[in-house]
């Protein structure tokens, strides 16, 4: 049976700040079930910082980094847009497609 803490089963305790108390208790977001390593940090599992599980990619400004990061609302998994030109196609210069022979002086 799970140990009792203050007469409450740890397997039934609610989550506190995103920490699951059914596993061995966390001290300052550090897993102490195995002998701790230097500075008391258990490095086999990513430590918790402020209730954030870093086994998943951390969030930066609310953006999940496992997906391609967004810069100004543009998905970087697709070729980035420069001045509204899609670089997967040959770039346009002054409205002329360079995959065709360029026009010089309108000729």
NORLINWO-V878342 format. One record per pair of residues at least 24 apart in sequence whose C-alpha atoms are under 7 Angstrom apart, sorted by the first residue. I is the first residue (numbers start at 1). GAP is how many residues later the second one is. Records with the same first field share a line. If there is no record, write none. Layout:
I: GAP + GAP
This chain:
17: 34
18: 33
19: 32
